Amino acid sequence: MDAKILCLGVLSRNPCSGYEIRKAFEEGPFLHCQDVGFGSIYPALKKLTQEGLVVCREEQQVNRPDKKVYHITPKGRQALFDAINQPPAPDRLRSDFLFVMFFSDLLTPGQLDRLIGQRIEHHRNLLSAIDGIDPTNPTERFVRNYARAIHQAAIDYLESSQHEIIGAAFQRDVAE
């Protein structure tokens, strides 16, 4: 999804700075939706401002530079509405872990055990972060629980199937 639409989505909830938008995707309610960085957020906010979809107001801070806070406009709300009324693109799974596992026949059983253990821990950490998000309505609860189900399924699969790939690596090592 386009960074402009992602920013509009966050701003539709309440006015934010670019930093606060990033935090919404790092550890907030959009943690499990998309990954958007500052390199995409600030150019998107600039374009949204130019297009009249958001307005920016500077807020004074004590002993700090002024903070730019962005507010969605009615035109921005309409753009968000139009965007979310389009069918979403299919989800794509891109995973360095899966690429490495594709070549697992080049790894030792110990390396595989470590990699799988680290991946299980990664999913547990994400579950913990997701569980730290307190949904404020049924929509947020649905999204959080869907993301939770995906990570739990990954943990369940890795834990129940790791013996197959590690066992194959042991057999390969014995045969050599």
VMD Tcl script that builds the backbone (N, CA, C; Angstrom):
set m [mol new atoms 528]
animate dup $m
set s [atomselect $m all]
$s set {name element resname resid chain x y z} {
  {N N MET 1 A 0.849 -1.172 0.000}
  {CA C MET 1 A 0.000 0.000 0.000}
  {C C MET 1 A 0.895 1.236 0.000}
  {N N ASP 2 A 0.450 2.241 -0.650}
  {CA C ASP 2 A 1.181 3.490 -0.796}
  {C C ASP 2 A 1.391 4.172 0.569}
  {N N ALA 3 A 2.577 4.735 0.773}
  {CA C ALA 3 A 2.906 5.393 2.047}
  {C C ALA 3 A 1.960 6.555 2.340}
  {N N LYS 4 A 1.481 7.212 1.295}
  {CA C LYS 4 A 0.542 8.325 1.519}
  {C C LYS 4 A -0.736 7.817 2.169}
  {N N ILE 5 A -1.249 6.700 1.697}
  {CA C ILE 5 A -2.488 6.142 2.253}
  {C C ILE 5 A -2.240 5.646 3.675}
  {N N LEU 6 A -1.070 5.045 3.903}
  {CA C LEU 6 A -0.740 4.591 5.254}
  {C C LEU 6 A -0.708 5.768 6.222}
  {N N CYS 7 A -0.109 6.881 5.801}
  {CA C CYS 7 A -0.072 8.075 6.648}
  {C C CYS 7 A -1.483 8.608 6.896}
  {N N LEU 8 A -2.299 8.653 5.847}
  {CA C LEU 8 A -3.679 9.126 6.023}
  {C C LEU 8 A -4.429 8.243 7.021}
  {N N GLY 9 A -4.183 6.948 6.962}
  {CA C GLY 9 A -4.852 6.041 7.899}
  {C C GLY 9 A -4.514 6.368 9.340}
  {N N VAL 10 A -3.239 6.594 9.619}
  {CA C VAL 10 A -2.842 6.940 10.991}
  {C C VAL 10 A -3.432 8.287 11.374}
  {N N LEU 11 A -3.349 9.252 10.468}
  {CA C LEU 11 A -3.847 10.599 10.776}
  {C C LEU 11 A -5.366 10.646 10.907}
  {N N SER 12 A -6.059 9.663 10.340}
  {CA C SER 12 A -7.523 9.639 10.482}
  {C C SER 12 A -7.927 9.350 11.925}
  {N N ARG 13 A -7.013 8.764 12.678}
  {CA C ARG 13 A -7.280 8.445 14.086}
  {C C ARG 13 A -7.036 9.646 14.985}
  {N N ASN 14 A -5.950 10.377 14.713}
  {CA C ASN 14 A -5.656 11.617 15.437}
  {C C ASN 14 A -4.440 12.295 14.810}
  {N N PRO 15 A -4.288 13.597 15.034}
  {CA C PRO 15 A -3.134 14.311 14.491}
  {C C PRO 15 A -1.831 13.740 15.058}
  {N N CYS 16 A -0.788 13.706 14.218}
  {CA C CYS 16 A 0.491 13.119 14.616}
  {C C CYS 16 A 1.643 13.838 13.927}
  {N N SER 17 A 2.801 13.667 14.506}
  {CA C SER 17 A 4.044 14.061 13.850}
  {C C SER 17 A 4.499 12.883 12.989}
  {N N GLY 18 A 5.491 13.117 12.150}
  {CA C GLY 18 A 6.050 12.026 11.355}
  {C C GLY 18 A 6.607 10.924 12.240}
  {N N TYR 19 A 7.253 11.336 13.333}
  {CA C TYR 19 A 7.799 10.363 14.288}
  {C C TYR 19 A 6.690 9.497 14.881}
  {N N GLU 20 A 5.576 10.115 15.242}
  {CA C GLU 20 A 4.455 9.373 15.831}
  {C C GLU 20 A 3.811 8.425 14.810}
  {N N ILE 21 A 3.807 8.832 13.547}
  {CA C ILE 21 A 3.298 7.937 12.498}
  {C C ILE 21 A 4.183 6.700 12.433}
  {N N ARG 22 A 5.501 6.914 12.438}
  {CA C ARG 22 A 6.440 5.776 12.396}
  {C C ARG 22 A 6.213 4.854 13.595}
  {N N LYS 23 A 6.048 5.436 14.786}
  {CA C LYS 23 A 5.825 4.632 15.991}
  {C C LYS 23 A 4.552 3.799 15.889}
  {N N ALA 24 A 3.525 4.316 15.209}
  {CA C ALA 24 A 2.274 3.560 15.042}
  {C C ALA 24 A 2.516 2.270 14.268}
  {N N PHE 25 A 3.520 2.275 13.383}
  {CA C PHE 25 A 3.850 1.073 12.606}
  {C C PHE 25 A 4.915 0.227 13.281}
  {N N GLU 26 A 5.697 0.822 14.160}
  {CA C GLU 26 A 6.751 0.082 14.861}
  {C C GLU 26 A 6.226 -0.667 16.071}
  {N N GLU 27 A 5.359 -0.018 16.832}
  {CA C GLU 27 A 4.914 -0.623 18.094}
  {C C GLU 27 A 3.480 -0.298 18.445}
  {N N GLY 28 A 2.779 0.367 17.560}
  {CA C GLY 28 A 1.403 0.759 17.838}
  {C C GLY 28 A 0.389 -0.113 17.134}
  {N N PRO 29 A -0.784 0.436 16.897}
  {CA C PRO 29 A -1.886 -0.369 16.365}
  {C C PRO 29 A -1.667 -0.888 14.949}
  {N N PHE 30 A -0.686 -0.336 14.224}
  {CA C PHE 30 A -0.434 -0.791 12.859}
  {C C PHE 30 A 0.807 -1.667 12.763}
  {N N LEU 31 A 1.308 -2.124 13.899}
  {CA C LEU 31 A 2.504 -2.960 13.970}
  {C C LEU 31 A 2.451 -4.131 13.004}
  {N N HIS 32 A 1.324 -4.760 12.882}
  {CA C HIS 32 A 1.191 -5.986 12.099}
  {C C HIS 32 A 0.600 -5.737 10.710}
  {N N CYS 33 A 0.514 -4.469 10.313}
  {CA C CYS 33 A -0.088 -4.175 9.007}
  {C C CYS 33 A 0.957 -3.955 7.915}
  {N N GLN 34 A 1.801 -3.004 8.105}
  {CA C GLN 34 A 2.787 -2.635 7.095}
  {C C GLN 34 A 4.047 -2.152 7.787}
  {N N ASP 35 A 5.111 -2.045 7.011}
  {CA C ASP 35 A 6.356 -1.467 7.502}
  {C C ASP 35 A 6.629 -0.234 6.663}
  {N N VAL 36 A 6.645 0.896 7.298}
  {CA C VAL 36 A 6.906 2.144 6.588}
  {C C VAL 36 A 7.925 2.930 7.394}
  {N N GLY 37 A 8.964 3.391 6.726}
  {CA C GLY 37 A 10.049 4.088 7.405}
  {C C GLY 37 A 10.005 5.582 7.168}
  {N N PHE 38 A 10.892 6.281 7.878}
  {CA C PHE 38 A 10.960 7.732 7.757}
  {C C PHE 38 A 11.248 8.159 6.319}
  {N N GLY 39 A 12.021 7.343 5.582}
  {CA C GLY 39 A 12.346 7.661 4.193}
  {C C GLY 39 A 11.128 7.680 3.291}
  {N N SER 40 A 10.046 7.055 3.721}
  {CA C SER 40 A 8.788 7.078 2.963}
  {C C SER 40 A 7.778 8.026 3.593}
  {N N ILE 41 A 7.804 8.130 4.911}
  {CA C ILE 41 A 6.802 8.939 5.618}
  {C C ILE 41 A 6.936 10.419 5.278}
  {N N TYR 42 A 8.131 10.969 5.402}
  {CA C TYR 42 A 8.275 12.418 5.214}
  {C C TYR 42 A 8.016 12.857 3.775}
  {N N PRO 43 A 8.483 12.125 2.749}
  {CA C PRO 43 A 8.081 12.515 1.388}
  {C C PRO 43 A 6.557 12.395 1.179}
  {N N ALA 44 A 5.953 11.369 1.781}
  {CA C ALA 44 A 4.500 11.202 1.665}
  {C C ALA 44 A 3.772 12.374 2.315}
  {N N LEU 45 A 4.220 12.775 3.497}
  {CA C LEU 45 A 3.579 13.904 4.184}
  {C C LEU 45 A 3.728 15.191 3.379}
  {N N LYS 46 A 4.878 15.366 2.745}
  {CA C LYS 46 A 5.085 16.552 1.906}
  {C C LYS 46 A 4.089 16.564 0.745}
  {N N LYS 47 A 3.928 15.419 0.073}
  {CA C LYS 47 A 2.984 15.330 -1.045}
  {C C LYS 47 A 1.546 15.507 -0.572}
  {N N LEU 48 A 1.224 14.878 0.568}
  {CA C LEU 48 A -0.140 15.012 1.108}
  {C C LEU 48 A -0.458 16.464 1.429}
  {N N THR 49 A 0.527 17.182 1.948}
  {CA C THR 49 A 0.341 18.606 2.256}
  {C C THR 49 A 0.136 19.392 0.968}
  {N N GLN 50 A 0.970 19.128 -0.033}
  {CA C GLN 50 A 0.859 19.822 -1.325}
  {C C GLN 50 A -0.490 19.563 -1.987}
  {N N GLU 51 A -1.021 18.361 -1.794}
  {CA C GLU 51 A -2.306 17.988 -2.407}
  {C C GLU 51 A -3.506 18.431 -1.576}
  {N N GLY 52 A -3.249 19.040 -0.420}
  {CA C GLY 52 A -4.341 19.505 0.440}
  {C C GLY 52 A -5.039 18.391 1.198}
  {N N LEU 53 A -4.388 17.237 1.318}
  {CA C LEU 53 A -4.997 16.111 2.024}
  {C C LEU 53 A -4.684 16.146 3.517}
  {N N VAL 54 A -3.624 16.859 3.879}
  {CA C VAL 54 A -3.292 17.115 5.280}
  {C C VAL 54 A -2.828 18.554 5.397}
  {N N VAL 55 A -2.900 19.056 6.606}
  {CA C VAL 55 A -2.313 20.360 6.921}
  {C C VAL 55 A -1.311 20.141 8.041}
  {N N CYS 56 A -0.326 20.992 8.071}
  {CA C CYS 56 A 0.732 20.881 9.073}
  {C C CYS 56 A 0.709 22.122 9.947}
  {N N ARG 57 A 0.762 21.887 11.236}
  {CA C ARG 57 A 0.857 22.986 12.203}
  {C C ARG 57 A 2.077 22.748 13.066}
  {N N GLU 58 A 2.788 23.802 13.341}
  {CA C GLU 58 A 3.965 23.672 14.198}
  {C C GLU 58 A 3.564 23.960 15.642}
  {N N GLU 59 A 3.994 23.067 16.522}
  {CA C GLU 59 A 3.740 23.227 17.950}
  {C C GLU 59 A 5.060 23.512 18.634}
  {N N GLN 60 A 5.054 24.535 19.463}
  {CA C GLN 60 A 6.275 24.879 20.189}
  {C C GLN 60 A 6.529 23.865 21.298}
  {N N GLN 61 A 7.825 23.585 21.509}
  {CA C GLN 61 A 8.246 22.677 22.563}
  {C C GLN 61 A 9.322 23.370 23.389}
  {N N VAL 62 A 9.390 23.016 24.640}
  {CA C VAL 62 A 10.391 23.600 25.520}
  {C C VAL 62 A 11.755 22.973 25.230}
  {N N ASN 63 A 12.749 23.792 24.999}
  {CA C ASN 63 A 14.129 23.363 24.757}
  {C C ASN 63 A 14.275 22.389 23.595}
  {N N ARG 64 A 13.378 22.459 22.646}
  {CA C ARG 64 A 13.435 21.588 21.474}
  {C C ARG 64 A 12.929 22.378 20.269}
  {N N PRO 65 A 13.281 21.928 19.077}
  {CA C PRO 65 A 12.712 22.583 17.888}
  {C C PRO 65 A 11.198 22.398 17.848}
  {N N ASP 66 A 10.532 23.275 17.106}
  {CA C ASP 66 A 9.089 23.140 16.956}
  {C C ASP 66 A 8.754 21.769 16.360}
  {N N LYS 67 A 7.629 21.230 16.786}
  {CA C LYS 67 A 7.177 19.910 16.341}
  {C C LYS 67 A 6.122 20.116 15.255}
  {N N LYS 68 A 6.306 19.457 14.116}
  {CA C LYS 68 A 5.326 19.517 13.036}
  {C C LYS 68 A 4.276 18.447 13.270}
  {N N VAL 69 A 3.043 18.887 13.426}
  {CA C VAL 69 A 1.930 17.962 13.656}
  {C C VAL 69 A 0.994 18.052 12.450}
  {N N TYR 70 A 0.691 16.890 11.904}
  {CA C TYR 70 A -0.136 16.818 10.695}
  {C C TYR 70 A -1.561 16.435 11.067}
  {N N HIS 71 A -2.514 17.099 10.389}
  {CA C HIS 71 A -3.944 16.861 10.591}
  {C C HIS 71 A -4.549 16.498 9.239}
  {N N ILE 72 A -5.387 15.497 9.227}
  {CA C ILE 72 A -6.054 15.111 7.986}
  {C C ILE 72 A -7.164 16.112 7.683}
  {N N THR 73 A -7.359 16.412 6.414}
  {CA C THR 73 A -8.426 17.317 5.984}
  {C C THR 73 A -9.614 16.487 5.500}
  {N N PRO 74 A -10.761 17.116 5.309}
  {CA C PRO 74 A -11.888 16.374 4.728}
  {C C PRO 74 A -11.524 15.738 3.375}
  {N N LYS 75 A -10.766 16.457 2.564}
  {CA C LYS 75 A -10.309 15.905 1.280}
  {C C LYS 75 A -9.414 14.677 1.519}
  {N N GLY 76 A -8.608 14.704 2.573}
  {CA C GLY 76 A -7.763 13.564 2.924}
  {C C GLY 76 A -8.589 12.379 3.387}
  {N N ARG 77 A -9.637 12.636 4.161}
  {CA C ARG 77 A -10.526 11.550 4.597}
  {C C ARG 77 A -11.201 10.888 3.394}
  {N N GLN 78 A -11.574 11.703 2.407}
  {CA C GLN 78 A -12.191 11.142 1.200}
  {C C GLN 78 A -11.181 10.304 0.427}
  {N N ALA 79 A -9.941 10.768 0.345}
  {CA C ALA 79 A -8.899 9.997 -0.350}
  {C C ALA 79 A -8.657 8.663 0.359}
  {N N LEU 80 A -8.645 8.682 1.691}
  {CA C LEU 80 A -8.490 7.438 2.458}
  {C C LEU 80 A -9.676 6.517 2.198}
  {N N PHE 81 A -10.876 7.060 2.248}
  {CA C PHE 81 A -12.087 6.273 1.991}
  {C C PHE 81 A -12.026 5.640 0.603}
  {N N ASP 82 A -11.652 6.431 -0.401}
  {CA C ASP 82 A -11.561 5.914 -1.771}
  {C C ASP 82 A -10.526 4.787 -1.858}
  {N N ALA 83 A -9.395 4.965 -1.183}
  {CA C ALA 83 A -8.325 3.967 -1.242}
  {C C ALA 83 A -8.727 2.652 -0.570}
  {N N ILE 84 A -9.368 2.747 0.585}
  {CA C ILE 84 A -9.710 1.501 1.286}
  {C C ILE 84 A -10.929 0.816 0.691}
  {N N ASN 85 A -11.591 1.491 -0.244}
  {CA C ASN 85 A -12.706 0.852 -0.937}
  {C C ASN 85 A -12.266 0.152 -2.213}
  {N N GLN 86 A -10.966 0.080 -2.436}
  {CA C GLN 86 A -10.400 -0.694 -3.540}
  {C C GLN 86 A -9.970 -2.045 -2.972}
  {N N PRO 87 A -10.063 -3.100 -3.753}
  {CA C PRO 87 A -9.593 -4.401 -3.239}
  {C C PRO 87 A -8.109 -4.314 -2.890}
  {N N PRO 88 A -7.724 -4.820 -1.728}
  {CA C PRO 88 A -6.298 -4.774 -1.375}
  {C C PRO 88 A -5.499 -5.743 -2.245}
  {N N ALA 89 A -4.252 -5.391 -2.431}
  {CA C ALA 89 A -3.359 -6.298 -3.164}
  {C C ALA 89 A -3.207 -7.576 -2.345}
  {N N PRO 90 A -2.940 -8.679 -3.008}
  {CA C PRO 90 A -2.715 -9.924 -2.249}
  {C C PRO 90 A -1.503 -9.760 -1.318}
  {N N ASP 91 A -1.580 -10.391 -0.169}
  {CA C ASP 91 A -0.438 -10.371 0.744}
  {C C ASP 91 A 0.712 -11.122 0.089}
  {N N ARG 92 A 1.918 -10.614 0.291}
  {CA C ARG 92 A 3.109 -11.284 -0.224}
  {C C ARG 92 A 4.020 -11.581 0.951}
  {N N LEU 93 A 4.452 -12.796 1.011}
  {CA C LEU 93 A 5.386 -13.188 2.059}
  {C C LEU 93 A 6.791 -13.104 1.496}
  {N N ARG 94 A 7.585 -12.250 2.076}
  {CA C ARG 94 A 8.994 -12.126 1.706}
  {C C ARG 94 A 9.778 -12.430 2.965}
  {N N SER 95 A 10.629 -13.419 2.879}
  {CA C SER 95 A 11.296 -13.872 4.087}
  {C C SER 95 A 12.717 -14.317 3.803}
  {N N ASP 96 A 13.669 -13.636 4.403}
  {CA C ASP 96 A 15.057 -14.089 4.321}
  {C C ASP 96 A 15.188 -15.468 4.965}
  {N N PHE 97 A 14.446 -15.686 6.048}
  {CA C PHE 97 A 14.472 -16.985 6.721}
  {C C PHE 97 A 14.088 -18.108 5.765}
  {N N LEU 98 A 13.014 -17.929 5.011}
  {CA C LEU 98 A 12.582 -18.972 4.081}
  {C C LEU 98 A 13.619 -19.194 2.984}
  {N N PHE 99 A 14.258 -18.129 2.539}
  {CA C PHE 99 A 15.304 -18.279 1.531}
  {C C PHE 99 A 16.455 -19.111 2.082}
  {N N VAL 100 A 16.886 -18.798 3.306}
  {CA C VAL 100 A 17.964 -19.560 3.930}
  {C C VAL 100 A 17.541 -21.015 4.100}
  {N N MET 101 A 16.321 -21.230 4.553}
  {CA C MET 101 A 15.847 -22.601 4.767}
  {C C MET 101 A 15.744 -23.381 3.457}
  {N N PHE 102 A 15.546 -22.697 2.356}
  {CA C PHE 102 A 15.512 -23.356 1.059}
  {C C PHE 102 A 16.845 -24.045 0.781}
  {N N PHE 103 A 17.914 -23.482 1.315}
  {CA C PHE 103 A 19.248 -24.039 1.135}
  {C C PHE 103 A 19.754 -24.709 2.410}
  {N N SER 104 A 18.836 -25.217 3.199}
  {CA C SER 104 A 19.199 -25.814 4.485}
  {C C SER 104 A 20.101 -27.030 4.341}
  {N N ASP 105 A 20.145 -27.613 3.154}
  {CA C ASP 105 A 21.023 -28.766 2.963}
  {C C ASP 105 A 22.499 -28.355 3.021}
  {N N LEU 106 A 22.769 -27.072 3.033}
  {CA C LEU 106 A 24.143 -26.575 3.158}
  {C C LEU 106 A 24.510 -26.257 4.608}
  {N N LEU 107 A 23.547 -26.447 5.516}
  {CA C LEU 107 A 23.764 -26.093 6.921}
  {C C LEU 107 A 23.863 -27.346 7.789}
  {N N THR 108 A 24.540 -27.190 8.908}
  {CA C THR 108 A 24.655 -28.299 9.858}
  {C C THR 108 A 23.385 -28.403 10.691}
  {N N PRO 109 A 23.161 -29.541 11.320}
  {CA C PRO 109 A 21.996 -29.666 12.214}
  {C C PRO 109 A 22.004 -28.592 13.312}
  {N N GLY 110 A 23.183 -28.292 13.841}
  {CA C GLY 110 A 23.268 -27.266 14.888}
  {C C GLY 110 A 22.873 -25.897 14.379}
  {N N GLN 111 A 23.304 -25.565 13.173}
  {CA C GLN 111 A 22.931 -24.272 12.585}
  {C C GLN 111 A 21.428 -24.200 12.353}
  {N N LEU 112 A 20.859 -25.285 11.849}
  {CA C LEU 112 A 19.418 -25.315 11.618}
  {C C LEU 112 A 18.638 -25.170 12.925}
  {N N ASP 113 A 19.088 -25.889 13.943}
  {CA C ASP 113 A 18.431 -25.808 15.242}
  {C C ASP 113 A 18.453 -24.373 15.766}
  {N N ARG 114 A 19.600 -23.713 15.632}
  {CA C ARG 114 A 19.728 -22.317 16.082}
  {C C ARG 114 A 18.820 -21.392 15.283}
  {N N LEU 115 A 18.857 -21.537 13.950}
  {CA C LEU 115 A 18.033 -20.679 13.092}
  {C C LEU 115 A 16.543 -20.826 13.407}
  {N N ILE 116 A 16.101 -22.051 13.539}
  {CA C ILE 116 A 14.685 -22.285 13.822}
  {C C ILE 116 A 14.338 -21.762 15.216}
  {N N GLY 117 A 15.219 -21.987 16.178}
  {CA C GLY 117 A 14.990 -21.453 17.523}
  {C C GLY 117 A 14.902 -19.938 17.526}
  {N N GLN 118 A 15.770 -19.297 16.759}
  {CA C GLN 118 A 15.734 -17.828 16.667}
  {C C GLN 118 A 14.448 -17.353 16.009}
  {N N ARG 119 A 13.988 -18.105 15.014}
  {CA C ARG 119 A 12.751 -17.701 14.332}
  {C C ARG 119 A 11.548 -17.877 15.246}
  {N N ILE 120 A 11.536 -18.935 16.027}
  {CA C ILE 120 A 10.459 -19.126 16.998}
  {C C ILE 120 A 10.471 -17.966 18.000}
  {N N GLU 121 A 11.642 -17.606 18.474}
  {CA C GLU 121 A 11.766 -16.483 19.425}
  {C C GLU 121 A 11.300 -15.182 18.779}
  {N N HIS 122 A 11.628 -14.976 17.525}
  {CA C HIS 122 A 11.180 -13.789 16.783}
  {C C HIS 122 A 9.649 -13.704 16.789}
  {N N HIS 123 A 8.986 -14.813 16.464}
  {CA C HIS 123 A 7.522 -14.809 16.445}
  {C C HIS 123 A 6.954 -14.631 17.853}
  {N N ARG 124 A 7.598 -15.202 18.845}
  {CA C ARG 124 A 7.131 -14.988 20.229}
  {C C ARG 124 A 7.246 -13.519 20.624}
  {N N ASN 125 A 8.333 -12.868 20.220}
  {CA C ASN 125 A 8.497 -11.441 20.513}
  {C C ASN 125 A 7.418 -10.614 19.828}
  {N N LEU 126 A 7.095 -10.967 18.588}
  {CA C LEU 126 A 6.022 -10.257 17.898}
  {C C LEU 126 A 4.682 -10.482 18.588}
  {N N LEU 127 A 4.439 -11.711 19.033}
  {CA C LEU 127 A 3.204 -11.980 19.781}
  {C C LEU 127 A 3.135 -11.135 21.043}
  {N N SER 128 A 4.254 -11.029 21.710}
  {CA C SER 128 A 4.297 -10.223 22.928}
  {C C SER 128 A 3.983 -8.760 22.620}
  {N N ALA 129 A 4.556 -8.240 21.538}
  {CA C ALA 129 A 4.279 -6.855 21.147}
  {C C ALA 129 A 2.812 -6.686 20.771}
  {N N ILE 130 A 2.278 -7.644 20.037}
  {CA C ILE 130 A 0.866 -7.585 19.651}
  {C C ILE 130 A -0.025 -7.648 20.880}
  {N N ASP 131 A 0.318 -8.499 21.818}
  {CA C ASP 131 A -0.478 -8.609 23.042}
  {C C ASP 131 A -0.417 -7.330 23.871}
  {N N GLY 132 A 0.617 -6.528 23.667}
  {CA C GLY 132 A 0.736 -5.257 24.378}
  {C C GLY 132 A -0.139 -4.162 23.805}
  {N N ILE 133 A -0.736 -4.426 22.664}
  {CA C ILE 133 A -1.630 -3.451 22.036}
  {C C ILE 133 A -3.033 -3.709 22.542}
  {N N ASP 134 A -3.636 -2.699 23.128}
  {CA C ASP 134 A -4.981 -2.836 23.679}
  {C C ASP 134 A -5.993 -2.287 22.670}
  {N N PRO 135 A -6.691 -3.173 21.970}
  {CA C PRO 135 A -7.642 -2.689 20.969}
  {C C PRO 135 A -8.768 -1.896 21.618}
  {N N THR 136 A -9.159 -0.830 20.929}
  {CA C THR 136 A -10.200 0.031 21.487}
  {C C THR 136 A -11.576 -0.269 20.908}
  {N N ASN 137 A -11.625 -1.137 19.890}
  {CA C ASN 137 A -12.927 -1.446 19.289}
  {C C ASN 137 A -12.851 -2.815 18.601}
  {N N PRO 138 A -13.984 -3.346 18.167}
  {CA C PRO 138 A -13.988 -4.676 17.539}
  {C C PRO 138 A -13.122 -4.760 16.277}
  {N N THR 139 A -13.029 -3.674 15.524}
  {CA C THR 139 A -12.210 -3.676 14.311}
  {C C THR 139 A -10.750 -3.884 14.666}
  {N N GLU 140 A -10.248 -3.133 15.625}
  {CA C GLU 140 A -8.861 -3.267 16.048}
  {C C GLU 140 A -8.608 -4.646 16.662}
  {N N ARG 141 A -9.573 -5.151 17.389}
  {CA C ARG 141 A -9.448 -6.480 17.997}
  {C C ARG 141 A -9.351 -7.548 16.911}
  {N N PHE 142 A -10.171 -7.430 15.857}
  {CA C PHE 142 A -10.128 -8.378 14.744}
  {C C PHE 142 A -8.748 -8.376 14.083}
  {N N VAL 143 A -8.219 -7.193 13.788}
  {CA C VAL 143 A -6.921 -7.082 13.115}
  {C C VAL 143 A -5.817 -7.634 14.008}
  {N N ARG 144 A -5.849 -7.269 15.280}
  {CA C ARG 144 A -4.833 -7.771 16.209}
  {C C ARG 144 A -4.888 -9.293 16.306}
  {N N ASN 145 A -6.067 -9.841 16.432}
  {CA C ASN 145 A -6.198 -11.287 16.590}
  {C C ASN 145 A -5.832 -12.044 15.325}
  {N N TYR 146 A -6.093 -11.455 14.166}
  {CA C TYR 146 A -5.681 -12.080 12.904}
  {C C TYR 146 A -4.151 -12.147 12.838}
  {N N ALA 147 A -3.484 -11.044 13.157}
  {CA C ALA 147 A -2.013 -11.027 13.171}
  {C C ALA 147 A -1.486 -12.021 14.201}
  {N N ARG 148 A -2.133 -12.073 15.328}
  {CA C ARG 148 A -1.726 -13.005 16.382}
  {C C ARG 148 A -1.830 -14.451 15.894}
  {N N ALA 149 A -2.913 -14.759 15.198}
  {CA C ALA 149 A -3.115 -16.123 14.679}
  {C C ALA 149 A -2.019 -16.502 13.684}
  {N N ILE 150 A -1.600 -15.571 12.854}
  {CA C ILE 150 A -0.543 -15.849 11.874}
  {C C ILE 150 A 0.765 -16.186 12.584}
  {N N HIS 151 A 1.141 -15.375 13.574}
  {CA C HIS 151 A 2.406 -15.632 14.279}
  {C C HIS 151 A 2.339 -16.901 15.120}
  {N N GLN 152 A 1.193 -17.175 15.720}
  {CA C GLN 152 A 1.050 -18.400 16.499}
  {C C GLN 152 A 1.129 -19.616 15.587}
  {N N ALA 153 A 0.540 -19.514 14.402}
  {CA C ALA 153 A 0.612 -20.624 13.446}
  {C C ALA 153 A 2.056 -20.881 13.018}
  {N N ALA 154 A 2.833 -19.820 12.842}
  {CA C ALA 154 A 4.244 -19.993 12.481}
  {C C ALA 154 A 4.988 -20.715 13.598}
  {N N ILE 155 A 4.751 -20.319 14.834}
  {CA C ILE 155 A 5.393 -20.975 15.979}
  {C C ILE 155 A 4.993 -22.452 16.025}
  {N N ASP 156 A 3.709 -22.710 15.903}
  {CA C ASP 156 A 3.216 -24.086 15.968}
  {C C ASP 156 A 3.842 -24.946 14.879}
  {N N TYR 157 A 3.924 -24.400 13.663}
  {CA C TYR 157 A 4.511 -25.163 12.563}
  {C C TYR 157 A 5.990 -25.432 12.819}
  {N N LEU 158 A 6.729 -24.399 13.186}
  {CA C LEU 158 A 8.167 -24.575 13.419}
  {C C LEU 158 A 8.435 -25.580 14.531}
  {N N GLU 159 A 7.680 -25.474 15.609}
  {CA C GLU 159 A 7.898 -26.392 16.733}
  {C C GLU 159 A 7.537 -27.828 16.373}
  {N N SER 160 A 6.484 -28.008 15.600}
  {CA C SER 160 A 6.056 -29.377 15.290}
  {C C SER 160 A 6.814 -29.990 14.110}
  {N N SER 161 A 7.458 -29.180 13.291}
  {CA C SER 161 A 8.090 -29.702 12.076}
  {C C SER 161 A 9.605 -29.576 12.048}
  {N N GLN 162 A 10.180 -28.893 13.010}
  {CA C GLN 162 A 11.633 -28.690 12.962}
  {C C GLN 162 A 12.405 -30.010 12.982}
  {N N HIS 163 A 11.847 -31.021 13.618}
  {CA C HIS 163 A 12.544 -32.313 13.688}
  {C C HIS 163 A 12.768 -32.913 12.296}
  {N N GLU 164 A 11.868 -32.625 11.354}
  {CA C GLU 164 A 12.005 -33.193 10.011}
  {C C GLU 164 A 13.265 -32.672 9.318}
  {N N ILE 165 A 13.450 -31.377 9.321}
  {CA C ILE 165 A 14.578 -30.800 8.589}
  {C C ILE 165 A 15.894 -31.013 9.340}
  {N N ILE 166 A 15.834 -30.949 10.668}
  {CA C ILE 166 A 17.047 -31.196 11.450}
  {C C ILE 166 A 17.430 -32.676 11.358}
  {N N GLY 167 A 16.427 -33.558 11.396}
  {CA C GLY 167 A 16.683 -34.992 11.243}
  {C C GLY 167 A 17.285 -35.312 9.882}
  {N N ALA 168 A 16.794 -34.663 8.836}
  {CA C ALA 168 A 17.352 -34.881 7.496}
  {C C ALA 168 A 18.807 -34.426 7.447}
  {N N ALA 169 A 19.129 -33.343 8.148}
  {CA C ALA 169 A 20.516 -32.859 8.180}
  {C C ALA 169 A 21.405 -33.850 8.928}
  {N N PHE 170 A 20.902 -34.432 10.023}
  {CA C PHE 170 A 21.678 -35.464 10.746}
  {C C PHE 170 A 21.932 -36.662 9.838}
  {N N GLN 171 A 20.908 -37.109 9.144}
  {CA C GLN 171 A 21.067 -38.267 8.257}
  {C C GLN 171 A 22.057 -37.957 7.139}
  {N N ARG 172 A 22.016 -36.768 6.608}
  {CA C ARG 172 A 22.956 -36.373 5.569}
  {C C ARG 172 A 24.383 -36.381 6.099}
  {N N ASP 173 A 24.561 -35.848 7.323}
  {CA C ASP 173 A 25.901 -35.822 7.918}
  {C C ASP 173 A 26.426 -37.231 8.178}
  {N N VAL 174 A 25.560 -38.144 8.613}
  {CA C VAL 174 A 25.964 -39.519 8.877}
  {C C VAL 174 A 26.354 -40.208 7.582}
  {N N ALA 175 A 25.591 -39.943 6.514}
  {CA C ALA 175 A 25.851 -40.566 5.215}
  {C C ALA 175 A 27.184 -40.095 4.603}
  {N N GLU 176 A 27.562 -38.879 4.936}
  {CA C GLU 176 A 28.812 -38.335 4.370}
  {C C GLU 176 A 29.941 -38.897 5.112}
}
mol reanalyze $m
mol bondsrecalc $m
mol representation Tube
mol addrep $m
